[in-house]
Amino acid sequence: LDYLKEMSSGDRIYEQFKNVDNVKIPKNYPALTSRRVHTAEWCNGEKLSQSKSDDVGALVNLGVIVYLQMLLENGFFHADPHPGNMLRGDNGELVILDFGLMTDVSENARLGMVEAIV
């Protein structure tokens, strides 16, 4: 594990989604992060998969849109989208965590996926 790389990936995703309503990417604290220690903003919430809230369906739909945007538009993809990495935040937002497993998707690959779908 290299937490400097994870922090860099989180910063990149934060920049891509900082202005998207109802999506929260935790901010990192570079002065408190090293290769072996990652310090990021704490986000209160509950696992999306365990939430009983009425808005979970809408947050799941938002998550699908966000992940498709990562994959097909931005070309930088969170490759570990298990239930523990997605929360329903206390304010009803979708919180995405853990940017340790990311991958770049080439423009050719993105265009190929779009062509296969359309």
C-alpha positions in Angstrom: 0.0 0.0 0.0 1.1 3.5 -0.8 -1.1 6.0 0.9 0.4 8.9 -1.0 -0.8 7.4 -4.2 -4.2 6.8 -2.6 -4.4 10.4 -1.5 -3.5 11.6 -5.0 -6.2 9.4 -6.5 -8.7 10.7 -3.9 -7.7 14.3 -4.7 -8.2 13.6 -8.4 -11.7 12.2 -7.8 -12.5 15.0 -5.4 -11.7 17.6 -8.1 -13.9 15.7 -10.7 -16.9 15.6 -8.4 -16.6 18.5 -6.0 -19.4 20.4 -7.7 -21.8 17.4 -8.2 -24.9 17.7 -6.0 -25.4 15.0 -3.4 -21.9 13.4 -3.9 -19.3 13.7 -1.1 -15.6 12.8 -1.6 -13.6 13.2 1.6 -10.9 15.8 1.6 -7.3 14.6 2.3 -4.8 16.1 4.7 -1.5 16.0 2.9 0.5 17.4 5.9 -0.7 14.3 7.9 -0.3 11.7 5.2 2.7 9.6 4.3 3.4 6.5 2.3 2.2 4.4 5.4 -0.4 6.7 7.0 -3.4 8.2 5.2 -5.4 11.0 6.9 -8.6 12.1 5.4 -11.8 13.9 6.4 -14.1 11.8 8.6 -17.6 11.4 7.1 -20.5 10.2 9.3 -23.0 7.9 7.7 -24.1 4.3 7.3 -23.2 1.8 4.7 -25.5 2.3 1.7 -26.2 -1.4 1.6 -27.5 -1.4 5.2 -29.4 1.9 5.2 -33.2 1.8 5.7 -33.6 5.4 4.5 -36.2 6.1 1.8 -33.6 7.8 -0.5 -31.3 4.7 -0.8 -32.7 3.9 -4.3 -32.0 7.4 -5.5 -28.5 7.2 -4.0 -27.9 3.9 -5.8 -29.0 5.4 -9.0 -26.7 8.4 -8.4 -23.8 6.0 -7.7 -24.4 4.3 -11.0 -24.2 7.6 -12.8 -21.1 8.7 -10.9 -19.3 5.4 -11.7 -20.3 5.5 -15.4 -19.0 9.1 -15.5 -15.7 7.9 -14.0 -15.5 5.0 -16.4 -16.7 6.6 -19.7 -16.2 10.3 -19.4 -13.3 11.0 -17.0 -11.3 7.8 -17.7 -10.2 7.4 -14.1 -12.2 4.6 -12.4 -12.7 3.5 -8.8 -12.1 -0.2 -9.2 -13.3 -1.3 -5.8 -17.0 -0.3 -5.5 -18.0 -2.7 -2.8 -20.7 -1.8 -0.2 -18.2 -0.8 2.4 -16.9 2.0 0.2 -20.2 3.8 -0.2 -22.1 5.5 2.5 -25.3 7.3 2.9 -24.0 10.4 4.7 -25.9 12.0 7.6 -27.1 14.8 5.2 -28.4 12.2 2.7 -25.5 12.5 0.3 -23.6 9.6 -1.4 -20.2 9.3 0.2 -17.5 7.4 -1.8 -14.5 6.2 0.1 -11.2 4.3 -0.4 -9.3 5.4 -3.5 -6.5 2.8 -3.2 -7.6 0.7 -6.2 -8.0 3.0 -9.2 -7.3 2.6 -12.9 -7.0 4.8 -15.9 -9.2 3.9 -18.8 -7.8 4.9 -22.2 -9.9 6.9 -24.6 -9.9 3.9 -27.1 -11.3 1.7 -24.4 -13.9 4.2 -23.4 -15.0 4.7 -27.0 -15.1 0.9 -27.5 -17.4 0.5 -24.4 -19.7 3.3 -25.7 -19.9 1.7 -29.1 -20.7 -1.7 -27.6 -23.5 -0.2 -25.6 -25.0 2.0 -28.3 
